[in-house]
Amino acid sequence: MVDHAIHHVPATHRPLLDPRHTYGSVTDKISSIVLTRKTGRGWLIGFGIGFLLLMIMFYAIGEVLIRGVGLFGINIPVAWGFDILNFVWWIGIGHAGTLISAILLLLKQEWRTSINRFAEAMTLFAVACAGLFPLMHLGRVPKFYYILPYPNTMDLWPQFRSPLVWDVFAVGTYLTISLLFWFIGLIPDLATLRDRTNNRAARWVYGILAMGWRGSAMHWHRYEVAYLLLAGLATPLVVSVHTVVSFDFAAGQLPGWHATIFPPYFVAGAIYSGFAMVLTLAIPLRKAYGLEDFITMRHLNNMAKVMLATGLIVAYGYAIEAFMAFYGGNTHEVTAFRMRMLTGPYKWFFWALILFNVLIPQSLWFRRVRGNVLMLFVLALIINMGMWLERFVIIVSSLSRSFMQSKWQEYYPTRFDWGLFIGTIGLFLSLLFLFIRFLPMISAFEMRELVARTHEEAEASATTSGGVTP
């Protein structure tokens, strides 16, 4: 039998989908989560927690808008605090969605199919959270349009030498392409929900969003062309967006920032933290909604391998950054790194990030760790914390120990810094729970395409092992 044949295939070579699935069963299972499944207590509790944290963010934003950015912990040397730190962290989290959707699509990697939809959604939610921080950092939020290149009477164009302007262009482009890519991929599934729902209001909403999709040959042709073009446009963004973000620091003269290694290891770090967040979301979702046959151990194993590879690149970046500081012989650079690693007020943060980002993830070399769902979940959380600490060390430790010793001063975040950061986690969770409640978290039509290929692989495996094909 097919099941007997598959049982003897190594885990890394097993089909991505259970051969017992049919076109109808795949569509029924995915659409039922949105259309017929009742809103459970777990969803209500999760959304309630996210919404509560979101209210904390609104409170912090309201206070800062009324009373000013002096409520933050920033001071004269540390002019960039939690705002820029959390901006870089959230942008990094969004990178895995673009890589899974665009690059793996162009490389024809089928294992992306079960995780690309909510990874793309994660990208949008992370960028939405990231965009709040530069706006709040401006101080005068209503004047944000000053950094946009719009024609005006006085010809006052933005200061293109400002990193904030670079970030506006990079993040704006990233958000636009990611949103288009995500929405176009949703259209066939929106049409499925439109045709299956019994709720008139839902049918009307899904019908509008489906944009008249009928599944004709012309529709599919135009869809595939548009999807492939957007994948081609999104692919360079994986490299360019976080490279531009790294220029915020690498283009400065500050000790600890002025390093050419920043662009590649910022990109690797973004993919590192992005895949860690995908695992953080995928593991609870597959358990809560019974999706173990869609998001299989092969998917988790592949994502763990990507994290291991990018983690090694990040470790190499740490080593080269420290080596060049001491090898270059610049007194200020040497002092900054000695303070960062040995004698400064944030030395424990540095060694904590080494532990979280370099040492503990080496356990992913072992197949037993990659095959343990709970250990993968804990590792993903540890890596996310480690990447946050990395941003803290890069930004705060360098700014607090600049060229002049008379300007040295520590940075301590206030409750408004923490409130805004925790609130964006609430925004992320609230958007995520709304997404999984009202939209399909897995691409049903792509899974249907995978059904045919899975059946072919299963029959080939059964024939090779002497089994009987159905």
C-alpha positions in Angstrom: 0.0 0.0 0.0 1.0 3.6 -0.5 1.1 4.3 3.3 3.4 1.3 3.8 5.7 2.6 1.1 5.9 6.1 2.5 6.6 4.8 6.0 10.0 3.5 4.8 11.0 6.7 3.0 13.4 8.9 5.1 11.7 11.9 6.7 13.5 14.5 4.5 12.4 12.7 1.3 8.8 12.0 2.3 6.0 13.9 0.4 5.1 17.3 1.6 1.4 16.3 1.7 -0.4 13.1 2.8 -1.3 11.2 -0.3 -4.7 10.4 1.2 -5.7 14.1 0.6 -7.8 14.9 -2.5 -8.6 18.2 -4.1 -11.9 18.4 -2.2 -10.5 17.4 1.2 -7.7 20.1 1.0 -10.2 22.8 0.1 -12.7 21.7 2.7 -10.1 21.6 5.5 -8.6 25.0 4.7 -11.9 26.9 4.0 -13.7 25.3 7.0 -11.3 27.1 9.4 -12.7 30.4 8.1 -16.3 29.5 7.2 -17.6 26.8 9.5 -15.3 26.5 12.5 -16.6 28.3 15.5 -14.5 31.0 17.2 -12.9 29.1 20.0 -11.9 30.1 23.5 -8.2 30.0 22.6 -8.8 32.5 19.7 -10.7 34.9 22.0 -8.1 34.7 24.7 -5.3 35.3 22.2 -7.0 38.2 20.5 -8.0 39.7 23.9 -4.3 39.7 25.0 -3.3 41.3 21.7 -6.0 43.9 21.9 -5.1 44.7 25.6 -1.4 45.2 24.6 -2.7 47.4 21.6 -4.4 49.7 24.1 -1.1 50.1 25.9 0.4 51.3 22.6 -2.4 53.8 22.0 -1.9 55.2 25.5 1.9 55.5 25.0 1.4 57.2 21.6 -1.2 59.6 22.9 1.1 60.7 25.8 4.0 61.2 23.5 2.0 63.2 20.9 0.7 65.5 23.7 3.8 65.8 25.8 6.7 65.1 23.4 9.5 62.7 22.9 11.1 63.7 26.1 9.0 61.0 27.7 11.4 58.5 26.0 14.7 57.6 27.6 16.8 59.2 24.8 19.4 61.8 25.8 22.2 63.8 24.2 24.5 61.0 23.0 21.8 58.3 22.7 19.5 60.1 20.4 18.4 56.7 18.9 16.9 54.5 21.4 14.0 52.0 21.4 12.4 53.7 18.4 15.2 52.8 15.9 16.1 49.6 17.7 12.5 48.2 17.4 12.2 49.5 13.9 15.2 47.4 12.7 14.0 44.4 14.7 10.5 44.4 13.2 11.8 45.0 9.6 14.1 42.0 10.1 11.1 39.8 11.2 9.3 40.6 8.0 12.1 39.3 5.8 11.3 35.6 5.9 7.9 36.2 4.4 9.4 37.7 1.3 12.1 35.1 1.0 9.6 32.2 1.4 7.2 33.7 -1.1 9.4 35.2 -3.8 12.8 33.5 -3.8 11.6 30.0 -3.0 8.9 30.4 -5.6 11.4 31.3 -8.3 13.6 28.4 -7.2 10.6 26.1 -7.4 10.9 24.9 -3.8 7.6 23.1 -3.1 8.0 23.1 0.7 7.1 26.8 0.7 3.5 26.0 -0.2 2.1 25.3 3.3 3.8 28.3 5.0 3.9 31.1 2.4 0.5 32.6 3.1 0.8 33.4 6.8 4.5 34.2 6.3 3.5 36.9 3.8 0.8 38.1 6.2 3.5 38.2 9.0 5.6 40.4 6.7 2.8 43.0 6.3 2.0 43.0 10.1 5.7 43.4 11.0 6.2 46.3 8.5 3.1 48.0 10.0 4.6 47.7 13.4 8.0 48.9 12.2 6.6 52.0 10.5 5.3 53.4 13.7 8.7 53.8 15.3 10.4 56.2 12.9 7.2 58.3 12.9 7.3 58.6 16.7 11.0 59.3 16.6 10.4 62.3 14.4 8.9 64.1 17.4 6.5 66.1 15.2 4.5 63.3 13.8 2.1 65.5 11.8 5.1 66.9 9.9 6.0 63.4 8.5 5.4 64.5 5.0 8.5 66.6 5.1 10.6 63.5 4.4 8.5 62.6 1.3 9.7 63.9 -2.1 6.6 65.8 -3.0 6.6 69.0 -5.1 6.0 72.1 -3.1 6.0 75.9 -3.5 9.4 76.5 -1.8 11.1 73.5 -3.5 12.1 72.2 0.0 13.0 68.6 -1.0 13.9 66.1 1.7 17.5 65.8 3.0 18.6 62.8 1.0 21.6 62.4 3.2 19.4 61.5 6.2 18.9 57.8 7.0 15.3 58.5 7.8 14.7 59.4 4.2 16.5 56.2 3.1 14.2 54.2 5.4 11.1 55.8 4.0 12.0 54.8 0.4 13.1 51.3 1.4 10.2 50.4 3.7 7.6 52.1 1.5 8.8 50.0 -1.5 8.9 46.9 0.6 5.4 47.4 2.0 3.9 48.1 -1.5 5.4 45.1 -3.2 4.7 42.8 -0.3 1.0 43.9 -0.1 0.5 43.4 -3.8 2.2 40.0 -3.7 0.1 38.9 -0.8 -3.2 40.1 -2.1 -2.8 38.7 -5.6 -1.9 35.3 -4.1 -5.2 35.5 -2.1 -7.5 36.1 -5.1 -8.3 32.5 -6.1 -8.9 31.6 -2.4 -11.1 34.6 -1.9 -13.2 33.4 -4.8 -13.4 29.9 -3.1 -14.6 31.5 0.1 -17.1 33.6 -1.9 -18.6 30.5 -3.5 -18.7 28.4 -0.4 -20.0 30.8 2.3 -23.7 30.9 3.3 -23.4 34.3 4.8 -24.7 37.0 2.5 -22.5 39.8 4.0 -19.4 37.5 3.8 -20.3 36.6 0.2 -20.5 40.3 -0.7 -17.2 41.1 1.0 -15.3 38.1 -0.4 -16.9 38.8 -3.8 -15.6 42.3 -3.9 -12.1 41.3 -2.8 -12.0 38.4 -5.4 -12.4 41.0 -8.2 -14.6 38.9 -10.4 -12.4 35.8 -10.3 -14.1 32.9 -12.2 -11.1 30.6 -12.7 -11.1 30.8 -16.4 -8.0 30.1 -18.5 -7.5 33.8 -19.1 -7.8 34.6 -15.4 -5.2 31.9 -14.6 -2.8 33.1 -17.3 -2.9 36.7 -16.1 -2.6 35.6 -12.5 0.5 33.5 -13.1 2.2 36.3 -15.1 1.4 38.9 -12.4 2.5 36.6 -9.6 5.7 35.8 -11.3 6.5 39.4 -12.1 5.9 40.5 -8.5 8.1 37.6 -7.3 10.8 38.9 -9.5 10.3 42.4 -8.1 10.2 41.2 -4.5 13.4 39.1 -4.7 15.8 42.1 -4.7 14.0 43.6 -1.8 15.1 40.7 0.4 18.7 42.0 0.0 18.1 45.7 -0.6 15.7 46.7 2.2 17.8 45.5 5.1 20.9 46.7 3.3 19.5 50.2 3.3 18.6 49.9 6.9 22.1 48.8 7.8 23.4 51.9 6.0 21.7 53.9 8.8 24.7 52.8 10.9 27.4 51.8 8.4 27.4 55.2 6.8 28.1 56.9 10.1 31.5 57.6 11.6 30.5 56.5 15.1 32.8 53.8 16.7 31.0 50.5 16.4 29.0 51.5 13.4 31.4 52.4 10.7 31.8 48.8 9.3 31.5 47.4 5.8 30.3 44.0 7.1 27.0 45.5 8.2 25.0 45.1 5.0 25.5 41.3 4.5 25.2 40.4 8.1 22.2 42.6 8.6 20.5 40.8 5.7 21.5 37.4 7.1 20.3 38.4 10.5 16.9 39.6 9.1 16.4 36.2 7.5 17.5 34.5 10.7 15.0 36.3 12.9 12.3 36.1 10.2 12.4 32.3 10.0 12.5 32.2 13.8 9.3 34.1 13.9 7.7 31.9 11.2 8.5 28.9 13.4 7.2 30.7 16.4 3.8 31.1 14.6 3.7 27.9 12.6 4.2 25.5 15.5 1.2 26.7 17.6 -1.0 27.2 14.5 -0.4 23.7 13.2 -1.3 22.3 16.7 -4.3 24.5 17.4 -5.9 23.9 13.9 -4.8 20.3 13.3 -2.6 21.2 10.4 0.1 18.7 11.1 -0.6 17.0 7.7 -0.1 20.3 5.9 2.8 21.9 7.9 4.8 18.7 8.3 8.1 17.9 10.1 9.8 18.3 6.7 8.7 22.0 6.7 10.0 22.5 10.2 13.2 20.7 9.4 13.9 22.8 6.3 13.2 26.1 8.2 15.6 24.9 11.0 18.3 24.3 8.4 17.8 27.8 7.0 18.1 29.2 10.6 21.3 27.2 11.1 22.9 28.5 7.9 22.0 32.2 8.5 23.0 31.9 12.1 26.5 30.9 11.1 26.6 33.9 8.7 25.6 36.1 11.6 28.3 34.6 13.9 30.8 35.2 11.1 29.7 38.9 11.0 30.2 39.2 14.8 33.7 37.8 14.5 34.7 40.0 11.6 33.3 43.1 13.1 35.3 42.6 16.3 38.4 41.5 14.4 38.5 44.5 12.1 38.0 46.8 15.1 41.1 45.5 16.8 43.1 44.8 13.6 42.5 48.4 12.3 44.1 49.9 15.4 41.7 52.8 15.6 41.8 53.9 19.3 38.1 54.8 19.3 37.0 51.6 17.7 39.1 49.5 20.1 37.8 51.4 23.1 34.2 51.0 21.9 34.5 47.2 21.5 36.3 46.8 24.8 33.5 48.7 26.5 30.9 46.6 24.5 32.4 43.3 25.4 34.3 43.6 28.7 33.9 46.8 30.8 30.9 48.7 29.6 27.4 48.9 31.3 25.9 46.7 28.5 28.5 43.9 28.5 26.0 41.4 29.8 23.7 42.2 26.9 26.5 41.4 24.5 27.3 38.0 26.0 23.6 37.2 26.2 23.2 37.8 22.4 26.3 35.6 21.7 24.6 32.9 23.8 21.2 33.3 22.2 22.3 33.9 18.6 25.5 31.8 18.3 26.0 29.2 20.9 22.5 27.8 21.6 21.4 27.6 17.9 24.4 25.2 17.2 22.1 22.5 18.6 20.3 22.6 15.3 23.2 20.6 13.9 21.5 17.6 15.5 18.7 15.9 13.7 17.0 15.0 17.1 16.7 18.7 17.9 15.4 19.6 14.4 12.8 16.8 14.8 11.5 18.0 18.2 8.7 20.5 17.9 8.9 21.9 21.4 12.7 22.4 21.2 12.3 24.2 17.8 9.7 26.5 19.3 11.9 27.3 22.3 14.9 27.9 20.0 12.9 30.2 17.8 11.9 32.3 20.8 15.5 32.4 22.0 16.7 33.6 18.6 14.1 36.3 18.4 15.2 37.6 21.8 18.9 37.4 20.7 18.3 39.4 17.6 16.5 42.1 19.7 19.5 42.2 22.0 21.8 42.5 18.9 20.0 45.6 17.8 20.2 47.0 21.3 23.9 46.4 21.6 24.7 47.9 18.2 22.6 51.0 18.7 22.8 51.9 22.4 26.3 50.7 23.3 27.8 52.6 20.4 25.9 55.8 21.0 26.5 55.8 24.7 30.3 55.5 24.1 31.0 58.0 21.3 34.3 59.9 20.5 34.3 62.3 23.5 34.4 60.8 27.0 32.7 63.8 28.4 29.6 62.9 26.4 29.4 59.4 27.6 26.0 58.6 29.2 23.9 55.5 29.7 20.5 55.0 28.2 17.6 53.6 30.2 14.3 53.0 28.5 11.2 54.5 30.2 7.8 53.0 30.6 6.7 54.8 27.4 9.5 53.1 25.5 8.4 49.8 26.8 4.7 50.6 26.3 5.2 51.4 22.7 7.3 48.3 22.1 4.9 46.0 23.9 2.0 47.7 22.2 3.4 46.9 18.7 3.5 43.2 19.8 -0.2 43.6 20.6 -0.8 45.2 17.2 1.0 42.3 15.5 -1.0 39.7 17.5 -4.3 41.4 16.9 -3.8 41.6 13.1 -2.6 38.0 13.1 -5.6 36.7 14.9 -8.0 38.6 12.7 -6.1 37.2 9.7 -6.4 33.6 10.7 -10.1 34.1 11.6 -11.3 35.7 8.3 -8.8 34.7 5.7 -7.2 31.3 4.7 -3.9 31.0 6.4 -2.7 28.3 3.9 -3.0 28.7 0.1 -5.8 26.2 -0.9 -5.2 26.4 -4.6 -1.5 25.8 -4.3 -2.1 22.9 -2.0 -4.5 21.4 -4.6 -1.7 21.7 -7.2 0.6 19.8 -4.7 -2.0 17.0 -4.4 -1.3 15.8 -7.9 2.4 15.8 -7.5 2.2 14.1 -4.1 0.1 11.3 -5.6 2.7 10.8 -8.4 5.5 10.6 -5.8 3.6 8.2 -3.6 2.9 5.9 -6.6 6.5 6.0 -7.6 7.6 5.2 -4.1 5.1 2.3 -3.8 6.3 0.9 -7.2 10.0 1.1 -6.1 9.4 -0.6 -2.8 7.3 -3.3 -4.3 4.0 -1.9 -2.9 0.7 -1.9 -4.7 -0.5 1.4 -6.1 -4.1 2.2 -5.6 
